[in-house]
Amino acid sequence: MECKVDALLLRAADYGENDKIVTLLTADRGKIGAALKGVKKAGAKLKFAAQPFCFAEYVLAERAGRYTVTSCSLHDGFYSLREDVGTFYAASCVAETCDGLMYEGIVNGEMLVIALRALEEMCGGAAGPALVRFLLSAVSLAGYPVSLGACPVCGKELSGRLAFDMASGSFSCRGCTDGAPASESTLFALRAAEAGGQGDADGVRRALRLLGAYYAYQTERELKSLREYLALE
Protein backbone atom coordinates (compact mmCIF):
# COMPACT_ATOMS: atom_id res chain seq x y z
CA MET A 1 0.00 0.00 0.00
CA GLU A 2 1.26 3.47 -0.88
CA CYS A 3 0.51 6.87 0.60
CA LYS A 4 1.58 10.45 -0.11
CA VAL A 5 2.61 12.83 2.65
CA ASP A 6 3.87 16.40 2.69
CA ALA A 7 6.76 16.15 5.13
CA LEU A 8 9.75 17.98 6.55
CA LEU A 9 12.89 15.90 6.98
CA LEU A 10 14.01 16.02 10.61
CA ARG A 11 16.89 13.58 10.57
CA ALA A 12 18.72 11.16 8.27
CA ALA A 13 20.92 8.30 9.48
CA ASP A 14 23.13 5.94 7.48
CA TYR A 15 21.86 2.39 7.23
CA GLY A 16 23.95 -0.28 5.60
CA GLU A 17 26.24 0.48 2.70
CA ASN A 18 23.91 2.53 0.48
CA ASP A 19 20.73 3.29 2.40
CA LYS A 20 19.50 5.87 4.88
CA ILE A 21 16.72 5.92 7.45
CA VAL A 22 14.92 9.27 7.45
CA THR A 23 12.65 10.75 10.10
CA LEU A 24 9.83 12.81 8.62
CA LEU A 25 7.37 15.22 10.23
CA THR A 26 3.94 15.24 8.61
CA ALA A 27 0.76 17.17 9.34
CA ASP A 28 -1.70 14.26 9.29
CA ARG A 29 0.41 11.26 10.32
CA GLY A 30 2.79 12.76 12.87
CA LYS A 31 6.39 11.59 12.87
CA ILE A 32 7.30 8.75 10.50
CA GLY A 33 10.46 6.75 10.00
CA ALA A 34 11.16 5.51 6.48
CA ALA A 35 13.93 3.86 4.47
CA LEU A 36 15.60 5.51 1.49
CA LYS A 37 17.08 2.70 -0.57
CA GLY A 38 20.31 3.22 -2.51
CA VAL A 39 20.36 6.92 -1.77
CA LYS A 40 24.10 6.94 -0.94
CA LYS A 41 25.05 5.71 -4.40
CA ALA A 42 26.58 8.19 -6.83
CA GLY A 43 23.86 9.72 -8.98
CA ALA A 44 20.98 8.50 -6.79
CA LYS A 45 17.81 10.32 -7.91
CA LEU A 46 16.44 10.68 -4.38
CA LYS A 47 19.65 11.99 -2.80
CA PHE A 48 17.95 15.38 -2.24
CA ALA A 49 15.22 13.69 -0.18
CA ALA A 50 17.74 12.99 2.60
CA GLN A 51 19.21 16.52 2.68
CA PRO A 52 18.73 18.75 5.75
CA PHE A 53 15.48 20.76 5.84
CA CYS A 54 14.00 19.06 2.78
CA PHE A 55 10.26 19.78 2.59
CA ALA A 56 8.65 17.61 -0.03
CA GLU A 57 5.85 15.28 -1.02
CA TYR A 58 7.14 11.83 -0.11
CA VAL A 59 5.50 8.75 -1.60
CA LEU A 60 5.76 5.91 0.92
CA ALA A 61 5.23 2.21 0.42
CA GLU A 62 4.12 0.41 3.59
CA ARG A 63 4.79 -3.21 4.36
CA ALA A 64 4.32 -4.82 7.77
CA GLY A 65 4.23 -1.41 9.45
CA ARG A 66 7.50 -0.26 7.83
CA TYR A 67 7.78 2.55 5.27
CA THR A 68 10.05 2.92 2.25
CA VAL A 69 10.31 6.09 0.18
CA THR A 70 9.55 5.23 -3.45
CA SER A 71 9.51 8.75 -4.91
CA CYS A 72 9.72 12.36 -3.81
CA SER A 73 8.71 15.74 -5.20
CA LEU A 74 10.47 18.77 -3.69
CA HIS A 75 8.45 21.70 -2.33
CA ASP A 76 11.33 23.66 -0.76
CA GLY A 77 14.92 22.75 0.06
CA PHE A 78 15.61 25.88 2.18
CA TYR A 79 19.08 25.89 0.62
CA SER A 80 20.06 29.31 1.97
CA LEU A 81 20.00 27.89 5.51
CA ARG A 82 23.24 26.07 4.70
CA GLU A 83 25.13 29.18 3.58
CA ASP A 84 25.82 30.44 7.12
CA VAL A 85 26.97 28.11 9.90
CA GLY A 86 25.05 29.97 12.59
CA THR A 87 21.81 29.90 10.61
CA PHE A 88 22.41 26.21 9.87
CA TYR A 89 22.58 25.38 13.58
CA ALA A 90 19.50 27.51 14.32
CA ALA A 91 17.57 25.63 11.63
CA SER A 92 18.96 22.32 12.92
CA CYS A 93 17.57 23.24 16.33
CA VAL A 94 14.10 23.52 14.78
CA ALA A 95 14.39 20.00 13.38
CA GLU A 96 15.91 18.63 16.60
CA THR A 97 13.16 20.18 18.71
CA CYS A 98 10.42 18.68 16.54
CA ASP A 99 12.12 15.30 16.67
CA GLY A 100 12.39 15.47 20.46
CA LEU A 101 8.87 16.70 21.18
CA MET A 102 6.95 14.56 18.70
CA TYR A 103 6.48 10.83 19.21
CA GLU A 104 5.41 8.35 16.56
CA GLY A 105 1.65 7.93 16.61
CA ILE A 106 1.02 11.48 17.88
CA VAL A 107 -0.47 13.84 15.29
CA ASN A 108 0.01 17.59 15.68
CA GLY A 109 -0.21 19.40 12.37
CA GLU A 110 0.55 22.77 13.94
CA MET A 111 4.06 21.61 14.81
CA LEU A 112 4.85 21.23 11.10
CA VAL A 113 3.32 24.64 10.38
CA ILE A 114 5.44 26.51 12.95
CA ALA A 115 8.59 24.62 11.91
CA LEU A 116 8.17 25.62 8.26
CA ARG A 117 7.35 29.19 9.27
CA ALA A 118 10.55 29.37 11.34
CA LEU A 119 12.70 28.00 8.50
CA GLU A 120 11.20 30.50 6.06
CA GLU A 121 11.89 33.34 8.48
CA MET A 122 15.47 32.18 8.99
CA CYS A 123 16.02 32.23 5.24
CA GLY A 124 15.34 35.96 5.41
CA GLY A 125 17.83 36.52 8.25
CA ALA A 126 17.46 37.16 12.00
CA ALA A 127 17.74 33.49 12.93
CA GLY A 128 17.87 34.16 16.68
CA PRO A 129 14.46 35.86 17.09
CA ALA A 130 12.89 33.31 14.74
CA LEU A 131 14.28 30.50 16.89
CA VAL A 132 12.98 32.10 20.10
CA ARG A 133 9.54 32.43 18.53
CA PHE A 134 9.59 28.82 17.33
CA LEU A 135 10.75 27.36 20.65
CA LEU A 136 8.07 29.28 22.56
CA SER A 137 5.39 27.88 20.28
CA ALA A 138 6.84 24.37 20.15
CA VAL A 139 7.05 23.83 23.91
CA SER A 140 3.52 25.22 24.24
CA LEU A 141 2.18 22.78 21.64
CA ALA A 142 3.93 19.97 23.52
CA GLY A 143 2.12 20.91 26.73
CA TYR A 144 4.82 23.03 28.37
CA PRO A 145 3.67 26.65 27.84
CA VAL A 146 5.76 29.54 29.11
CA SER A 147 3.80 32.20 31.00
CA LEU A 148 4.90 35.76 30.21
CA GLY A 149 2.30 37.64 32.24
CA ALA A 150 2.33 39.22 35.69
CA CYS A 151 3.84 37.56 38.73
CA PRO A 152 1.61 34.56 39.57
CA VAL A 153 2.30 35.02 43.30
CA CYS A 154 1.77 38.73 44.00
CA GLY A 155 0.07 39.74 40.75
CA LYS A 156 2.41 42.68 40.10
CA GLU A 157 3.86 43.53 36.70
CA LEU A 158 7.29 41.93 36.38
CA SER A 159 10.39 44.11 36.38
CA GLY A 160 13.92 44.18 37.73
CA ARG A 161 15.35 40.96 39.18
CA LEU A 162 13.17 37.98 38.29
CA ALA A 163 12.95 34.24 38.84
CA PHE A 164 11.84 31.49 36.46
CA ASP A 165 10.23 28.29 37.71
CA MET A 166 11.16 25.34 35.47
CA ALA A 167 8.29 23.20 36.71
CA SER A 168 5.51 25.66 35.89
CA GLY A 169 7.20 27.63 33.09
CA SER A 170 6.41 30.97 34.74
CA PHE A 171 8.32 34.12 35.64
CA SER A 172 7.86 35.73 39.04
CA CYS A 173 9.39 38.43 41.23
CA ARG A 174 12.72 37.24 42.66
CA GLY A 175 11.42 37.60 46.22
CA CYS A 176 8.19 35.69 45.57
CA THR A 177 9.67 32.29 44.61
CA ASP A 178 12.94 30.35 44.69
CA GLY A 179 13.12 29.79 40.93
CA ALA A 180 16.23 30.12 38.77
CA PRO A 181 17.50 33.72 38.48
CA ALA A 182 16.26 35.44 35.32
CA SER A 183 16.74 38.88 33.85
CA GLU A 184 14.24 41.47 32.74
CA SER A 185 15.85 41.48 29.28
CA THR A 186 15.11 37.75 28.95
CA LEU A 187 11.42 38.33 29.64
CA PHE A 188 11.28 41.30 27.27
CA ALA A 189 12.92 39.28 24.47
CA LEU A 190 10.40 36.48 24.94
CA ARG A 191 7.51 38.94 24.90
CA ALA A 192 8.90 40.61 21.78
CA ALA A 193 9.21 37.25 20.02
CA GLU A 194 5.68 36.26 21.00
CA ALA A 195 4.41 39.53 19.51
CA GLY A 196 6.34 38.96 16.28
CA GLY A 197 9.17 41.38 17.04
CA GLN A 198 12.94 41.02 17.20
CA GLY A 199 14.20 42.02 20.66
CA ASP A 200 17.78 43.11 21.36
CA ALA A 201 20.67 40.71 20.70
CA ASP A 202 21.60 40.18 24.35
CA GLY A 203 18.00 39.51 25.34
CA VAL A 204 17.61 37.01 22.50
CA ARG A 205 20.70 35.06 23.63
CA ARG A 206 19.43 35.02 27.21
CA ALA A 207 15.98 33.91 26.05
CA LEU A 208 17.47 31.05 24.04
CA ARG A 209 19.56 29.89 26.99
CA LEU A 210 16.49 29.87 29.20
CA LEU A 211 14.34 28.06 26.63
CA GLY A 212 17.11 25.49 26.14
CA ALA A 213 17.27 24.88 29.89
CA TYR A 214 13.47 24.68 30.09
CA TYR A 215 13.34 22.18 27.23
CA ALA A 216 16.03 20.06 28.91
CA TYR A 217 14.16 20.17 32.22
CA GLN A 218 10.88 19.06 30.67
CA THR A 219 12.25 16.43 28.26
CA GLU A 220 15.45 15.33 30.03
CA ARG A 221 17.46 15.86 26.85
CA GLU A 222 19.71 18.65 25.63
CA LEU A 223 19.24 20.59 22.42
CA LYS A 224 22.75 20.03 21.08
CA SER A 225 22.25 22.21 18.01
CA LEU A 226 21.15 25.09 20.24
CA ARG A 227 24.35 24.74 22.24
CA GLU A 228 26.37 24.98 19.01
CA TYR A 229 24.36 27.98 17.82
CA LEU A 230 24.91 29.88 21.08
CA ALA A 231 28.63 29.08 21.00
CA LEU A 232 28.86 30.90 17.67
CA GLU A 233 27.00 33.99 18.81
C-alpha positions as CSV (number, residue, x, y, z in Angstrom):
1,M,0.0,0.0,0.0
2,E,1.3,3.5,-0.9
3,C,0.5,6.9,0.6
4,K,1.6,10.5,-0.1
5,V,2.6,12.8,2.7
6,D,3.9,16.4,2.7
7,A,6.8,16.1,5.1
8,L,9.7,18.0,6.5
9,L,12.9,15.9,7.0
10,L,14.0,16.0,10.6
11,R,16.9,13.6,10.6
12,A,18.7,11.2,8.3
13,A,20.9,8.3,9.5
14,D,23.1,5.9,7.5
15,Y,21.9,2.4,7.2
16,G,23.9,-0.3,5.6
17,E,26.2,0.5,2.7
18,N,23.9,2.5,0.5
19,D,20.7,3.3,2.4
20,K,19.5,5.9,4.9
21,I,16.7,5.9,7.4
22,V,14.9,9.3,7.5
23,T,12.7,10.7,10.1
24,L,9.8,12.8,8.6
25,L,7.4,15.2,10.2
26,T,3.9,15.2,8.6
27,A,0.8,17.2,9.3
28,D,-1.7,14.3,9.3
29,R,0.4,11.3,10.3
30,G,2.8,12.8,12.9
31,K,6.4,11.6,12.9
32,I,7.3,8.8,10.5
33,G,10.5,6.8,10.0
34,A,11.2,5.5,6.5
35,A,13.9,3.9,4.5
36,L,15.6,5.5,1.5
37,K,17.1,2.7,-0.6
38,G,20.3,3.2,-2.5
39,V,20.4,6.9,-1.8
40,K,24.1,6.9,-0.9
41,K,25.1,5.7,-4.4
42,A,26.6,8.2,-6.8
43,G,23.9,9.7,-9.0
44,A,21.0,8.5,-6.8
45,K,17.8,10.3,-7.9
46,L,16.4,10.7,-4.4
47,K,19.6,12.0,-2.8
48,F,18.0,15.4,-2.2
49,A,15.2,13.7,-0.2
50,A,17.7,13.0,2.6
51,Q,19.2,16.5,2.7
52,P,18.7,18.8,5.7
53,F,15.5,20.8,5.8
54,C,14.0,19.1,2.8
55,F,10.3,19.8,2.6
56,A,8.7,17.6,0.0
57,E,5.9,15.3,-1.0
58,Y,7.1,11.8,-0.1
59,V,5.5,8.7,-1.6
60,L,5.8,5.9,0.9
61,A,5.2,2.2,0.4
62,E,4.1,0.4,3.6
63,R,4.8,-3.2,4.4
64,A,4.3,-4.8,7.8
65,G,4.2,-1.4,9.4
66,R,7.5,-0.3,7.8
67,Y,7.8,2.5,5.3
68,T,10.0,2.9,2.3
69,V,10.3,6.1,0.2
70,T,9.5,5.2,-3.4
71,S,9.5,8.7,-4.9
72,C,9.7,12.4,-3.8
73,S,8.7,15.7,-5.2
74,L,10.5,18.8,-3.7
75,H,8.4,21.7,-2.3
76,D,11.3,23.7,-0.8
77,G,14.9,22.7,0.1
78,F,15.6,25.9,2.2
79,Y,19.1,25.9,0.6
80,S,20.1,29.3,2.0
81,L,20.0,27.9,5.5
82,R,23.2,26.1,4.7
83,E,25.1,29.2,3.6
84,D,25.8,30.4,7.1
85,V,27.0,28.1,9.9
86,G,25.0,30.0,12.6
87,T,21.8,29.9,10.6
88,F,22.4,26.2,9.9
89,Y,22.6,25.4,13.6
90,A,19.5,27.5,14.3
91,A,17.6,25.6,11.6
92,S,19.0,22.3,12.9
93,C,17.6,23.2,16.3
94,V,14.1,23.5,14.8
95,A,14.4,20.0,13.4
96,E,15.9,18.6,16.6
97,T,13.2,20.2,18.7
98,C,10.4,18.7,16.5
99,D,12.1,15.3,16.7
100,G,12.4,15.5,20.5
101,L,8.9,16.7,21.2
102,M,7.0,14.6,18.7
103,Y,6.5,10.8,19.2
104,E,5.4,8.4,16.6
105,G,1.7,7.9,16.6
106,I,1.0,11.5,17.9
107,V,-0.5,13.8,15.3
108,N,0.0,17.6,15.7
109,G,-0.2,19.4,12.4
110,E,0.5,22.8,13.9
111,M,4.1,21.6,14.8
112,L,4.9,21.2,11.1
113,V,3.3,24.6,10.4
114,I,5.4,26.5,13.0
115,A,8.6,24.6,11.9
116,L,8.2,25.6,8.3
117,R,7.3,29.2,9.3
118,A,10.5,29.4,11.3
119,L,12.7,28.0,8.5
120,E,11.2,30.5,6.1
121,E,11.9,33.3,8.5
122,M,15.5,32.2,9.0
123,C,16.0,32.2,5.2
124,G,15.3,36.0,5.4
125,G,17.8,36.5,8.3
126,A,17.5,37.2,12.0
127,A,17.7,33.5,12.9
128,G,17.9,34.2,16.7
129,P,14.5,35.9,17.1
130,A,12.9,33.3,14.7
131,L,14.3,30.5,16.9
132,V,13.0,32.1,20.1
133,R,9.5,32.4,18.5
134,F,9.6,28.8,17.3
135,L,10.7,27.4,20.7
136,L,8.1,29.3,22.6
137,S,5.4,27.9,20.3
138,A,6.8,24.4,20.2
139,V,7.0,23.8,23.9
140,S,3.5,25.2,24.2
141,L,2.2,22.8,21.6
142,A,3.9,20.0,23.5
143,G,2.1,20.9,26.7
144,Y,4.8,23.0,28.4
145,P,3.7,26.6,27.8
146,V,5.8,29.5,29.1
147,S,3.8,32.2,31.0
148,L,4.9,35.8,30.2
149,G,2.3,37.6,32.2
150,A,2.3,39.2,35.7
151,C,3.8,37.6,38.7
152,P,1.6,34.6,39.6
153,V,2.3,35.0,43.3
154,C,1.8,38.7,44.0
155,G,0.1,39.7,40.8
156,K,2.4,42.7,40.1
157,E,3.9,43.5,36.7
158,L,7.3,41.9,36.4
159,S,10.4,44.1,36.4
160,G,13.9,44.2,37.7
161,R,15.4,41.0,39.2
162,L,13.2,38.0,38.3
163,A,13.0,34.2,38.8
164,F,11.8,31.5,36.5
165,D,10.2,28.3,37.7
166,M,11.2,25.3,35.5
167,A,8.3,23.2,36.7
168,S,5.5,25.7,35.9
169,G,7.2,27.6,33.1
170,S,6.4,31.0,34.7
171,F,8.3,34.1,35.6
172,S,7.9,35.7,39.0
173,C,9.4,38.4,41.2
174,R,12.7,37.2,42.7
175,G,11.4,37.6,46.2
176,C,8.2,35.7,45.6
177,T,9.7,32.3,44.6
178,D,12.9,30.4,44.7
179,G,13.1,29.8,40.9
180,A,16.2,30.1,38.8
181,P,17.5,33.7,38.5
182,A,16.3,35.4,35.3
183,S,16.7,38.9,33.8
184,E,14.2,41.5,32.7
185,S,15.8,41.5,29.3
186,T,15.1,37.7,28.9
187,L,11.4,38.3,29.6
188,F,11.3,41.3,27.3
189,A,12.9,39.3,24.5
190,L,10.4,36.5,24.9
191,R,7.5,38.9,24.9
192,A,8.9,40.6,21.8
193,A,9.2,37.3,20.0
194,E,5.7,36.3,21.0
195,A,4.4,39.5,19.5
196,G,6.3,39.0,16.3
197,G,9.2,41.4,17.0
198,Q,12.9,41.0,17.2
199,G,14.2,42.0,20.7
200,D,17.8,43.1,21.4
201,A,20.7,40.7,20.7
202,D,21.6,40.2,24.4
203,G,18.0,39.5,25.3
204,V,17.6,37.0,22.5
205,R,20.7,35.1,23.6
206,R,19.4,35.0,27.2
207,A,16.0,33.9,26.0
208,L,17.5,31.1,24.0
209,R,19.6,29.9,27.0
210,L,16.5,29.9,29.2
211,L,14.3,28.1,26.6
212,G,17.1,25.5,26.1
213,A,17.3,24.9,29.9
214,Y,13.5,24.7,30.1
215,Y,13.3,22.2,27.2
216,A,16.0,20.1,28.9
217,Y,14.2,20.2,32.2
218,Q,10.9,19.1,30.7
219,T,12.2,16.4,28.3
220,E,15.5,15.3,30.0
221,R,17.5,15.9,26.8
222,E,19.7,18.7,25.6
223,L,19.2,20.6,22.4
224,K,22.7,20.0,21.1
225,S,22.2,22.2,18.0
226,L,21.1,25.1,20.2
227,R,24.4,24.7,22.2
228,E,26.4,25.0,19.0
229,Y,24.4,28.0,17.8
230,L,24.9,29.9,21.1
231,A,28.6,29.1,21.0
232,L,28.9,30.9,17.7
233,E,27.0,34.0,18.8
